[in-house]
Amino acid sequence: MSSRIILIGPPGAGKGTQAARLAEALSIPAISTGDIFRANVKGETELGKLAKRYMDAGEYVPDEVTNKMVADRLSQDDAREGFLLDGYPRTAAQVAELDRMLAEAGTELSGVVELTADTDEVVARLLARAEKEGRSDDSEDVIRHRLDVYAEQTQPLTDIYRERGLLREVDGLGEVAEITDRILAALR
Ligand code: ADP
């Protein structure tokens, strides 16, 4: 079974945790745009320097930059038979660009999972993570802004995938292992 999966959901819904577990279960690479940006920030690359300004403000990195990065990543060998995208696409322009990349490769998406969680829960989780990990975009103001940007720019994308019959909504509240099982069941 080839799996080309998108994981979508607000910051703090647990996408990163679930992406790693699903990738393992399905033997596909988990591709997190947030992780790739953070690795570039840490390595002080040109891409990292550019991305950092946006990330620290809770804004999205410009589409052209993000799209190019994802195109490069998806063209690597390990993504040929399948992949799980965590944190991409996040804008309508990114949806269009991903469609173009998939068409060019002669492939299509298998499913889009929307991991849901209410705002109070995700703010609480992100604040708890901020205390532990100290991510530079985890201050309360920036967290609130990231949630607004998500609601405005990314949440509407679920309608596009719902219309295509690809969307599976999964409750992101509960035990980690239980949520993984829910997602796998929803994809079957
Ligand atoms: P979260 O889901 O908790 O917001 P991520 O690790 O997915 O965090 O992303 C962190 C930051 O990286 C985002 O706030 C944004 O600045 C940038 N980023 C990640 N993915 C994208 C994307 N697809 N488009 C634009 N910016 C992105």
Residues whose N, C-alpha, C, O or C-beta is under 5 A from the ligand:
A	BS01	ADP	P10 P11 G12 T33 G34 D35 F37 Y54 M55 G58 E59 Y60 V61 T66 G87 Y88 P89 R90
